[in-house]
Amino acid sequence: IGGFCRNCLAKWMVLEARKLSTQLEDINVASSMVLKLEDWLPTIQALNAFAYDEAAEIVYGASYAEWKRSHQKKTTDEKLLLYKESKQIHATHEADLLKATVSGVDTQALSHRVLKRLKAGAFVSLCHHLRARSDDVQNMDLMSVTGFCRNCLAKWLVVEARRITDDFAADGVQFQSQQNLIHSLNSFGYEDGAQYVYGTSYSKWKERHQKKATADQLDRYNASKGLHAKHDKELLSTRGNPVVSVSSPK
């Protein structure tokens, strides 16, 4: 239905690892007086060793083999036919970039911050994938099969903005730049998230690409409500920006 699956998310994480590795190497070449290559080398090597299996474990919450044993069902002839008929919208991945370029390196050396970057890269790739298929992949069909759609992605961006501000509040605000960032994140709402996901405003996207739902689409949507994503309306509301006292840096 969407032209992507969990395996695509894992592969997009790997592609982001390759991209980040190249960027770090380029930064070290251009800024050799500021950054020492030996400080970044363990991260660069771990990124180059990061491959599909490691990414799949993050996406599935288990190895792909374990997930298949526990959850994958035997496909039907109808599903096989739908798969074959939808090949024109399937995501494609550059095989050479998915291969690890070094071996024997522990990818556990990747920090939480770096892993967040890889996940964010996969999210961006998913948004680009869906933008390129705006006419072929309708939100209602996505909801009926996956339980989420582009609007859910936009709302999850807003929820993440709220989490970041809460983390700042828990740690204590020390610099004016942090206070400014908190103000921006608190003002970040659904329309802002939709602009990132759709590449335009939701109203313009609807006008250009959304098609009138058929009776069959409505039936599938209503029958699938049990798996639809749920969103906390309070978190989706923009927050006021009270003055936050900035403590002296320690």
N, C-alpha and C positions, 0 to 999 in steps of 0.2 A: 504493500500500500504506500509506504513512504520511500521506498528505494534504499532503505538502510536497515541495519539490525545492530544488535549488541556487538557483533564482531567488527562492524564498521567503526563503532565508537572506540574499540580497542586499537584498531589500526590507525585511527586519527590521532590517538595518543602517541603512538610510535612515531608518526610523521612529525608531530610537534617536538618530540625528543630530538629528532634529527635536525630540525630547524633551530632549536635552542642550542644544540651543540655547535652548529656552524656559527651562530651569532656570538657565542662565548669565545670561540677561537678567533673570530674576526676582531672582537673587542680587544683581546689580548695582543693581537698584532698591531692594532691601531693605537693602543694605549699602554704600551709596554712599560712606560715610565710610571704609570699609575697602578696597574694591576699586575701581579706576578702570576705567570702561567702555572707555576707549581701549586698555587693556592686553589686554582680552578680545575687543575688536571683531574683529580678524583671525580668531580662532578661531570666533566666532559667525557671521561672514560665510561662512567656509569650510564650516561645518556646514550652513548654509542653502543653499549651492551644491552640497553633496554629494548626488548622485542615483544612480539605478539603475546607470548605466554605470560609475561609480567603484566602487560596491559590488560589482558583478559581476566587475570586474577582480580584486578581492581574493578573492572566493569561488572563481572559476574559475582564478585564476592567469594569466589572459589575458582579452582582451575576449570577451564572449559570442559575437560573430560568429566570432572565431578558434576558440574552443572548439567551436562547432557544426560548422565546416568539418572539424576534426580528429577529432571524437569522436562527434557525434550520428549515430545510425543511422536509417534510414527505419523508421517505426513499422509494426507489423503490424496487421491487422484485430482480432486478439485483444487486443493492447495498447490499441487505441483503445476497444474495448468495455469493458475493465477500467477505463480512465480515466473513461469516461462513467458507469459504474455506481458509481464511488467518489466522485462529486462532492459528496456530502453531508459527506464528511470533509475536503474540500480547504480549505486555509488561505485566508482572504480578507484583502485588503489595502485600506486606504483610499487610493484613487487620488490625492486632493488632497494628502495628506501626502507622497506619493512624488515630487511635482514639486519641482524646485529653486525656491526663492523669490527667489533673486538669480542674476544671470548675470555672466560676465566675472570671476569670482573664482577664483583658483588654489586648488584643494582640497589641494594639496601643503603648504599652511600648517598642515594638521592634524598635530599631533605624534603620535609613536608611542604615547604614553599615551592620547591621545584616541581613536586608532584601536583600541586595545585595548578601550576602553570600548564602542565601537560593536560590536566582535566579541562582547564579553561580553553586550551587550544582545540580539544576535541569538541567542546561546546560550540566554538566559533565555526569549526568545519561543518558541524551539523546545521547551523544556521545558514551557511553559504549553500550547502546541499539543498536545503528546503527552498531557499530563495530562487535557485536555478530551476526549481520544479514547481513554481507557484501555480501554474495552470494545471499541472498534472496531479498534484497532491493537495487535496482539499482538507481543511482542518477537521471537518466532520468525519471523514474517513479515517484520519489519524486517531481521533478520539475513539472511534468504534473498535479499532484493532489494538492500539497501544495504550489507550487510556489517557493520552496527553496530546497536545497539539502545539502550534506555534504560540498561542496565547499563554499556555502553561509555561513555556520556556521564558516568556517575558515576565510572568509573575514570579518565577523562581529566581530571576535576576533581582527583582525587587526584594524578595525574602533574603537573598544573600547580602544585599546592601544593608538591610536591617541587622543581620547577624554581625557584620563588620562593625557597625556603630556600637552595637552592644559589647563587642570585644574591646573596643576602645574605651568604653565607659567602665568596663570591669578592670582594665589595666591602669586607668587614669590618664587624663590628657596632659601632656607635658609641653607641647609646642603649639604655636599659633597655626602652623601648617596642618597639624592634626585637627584642630578645631574647624578650620576651613573645610577639610575633607569631610568631617562629620556633618557639617551643614549641607554639603553637596549630596551626600549619601541619604540624609534624611529627606531631602527634596526629591530624590529619585523615585519616580512612581511608574505606574503601568505604561503610560504613554512613552516614557523614556525607554523602558525595557522593550516595548514593541518596536520602537525605532531601530534598536540594535538587532532584534531578531528578524524583522521583516525587511530591513534596509530602507524603509519608508514608514510613514504613519500607517496605523492599522486601517484607518478610514480610506486612505488612497489604495492600499493593497486590496481591500474588499471590493472597491469600485472597479479595479482593473482585473482581478483574478477570481474572486469568489463566485461560484456558480450556484444557482438555485438548487436546493437539495431535492432529490427525488423521493418518492414514497419509500423505496427500498432503503435508501440511505438513512432516512429518518427512523425506519424500523430497526436497522442495525444499531444506530446510535442509541435509541431508547433501550434496546436489549442489552447494551454493553455498559449501562450506567454503573454497574457494580464495580467496574475497574477504573472508572474515571478519576483523575487526580483531583484532590480537594485542596483548597487554598484558604488560608487564614485571612479574612477580610481586614482584620485589624492591622496585620503586618503589611498589607498591601496599601494601606492609607499612608499618605505622606505624613511625616512627623513635623511638629513645630520645631523651631530652632531656638530653644532657650539659650541664653548666654552661658557658655561653659567656661568656668574659671580654668586658666592655664597655670599649672604649677611650675615652679622653677625646675629646670632639668637637674638631675642629680649628677 
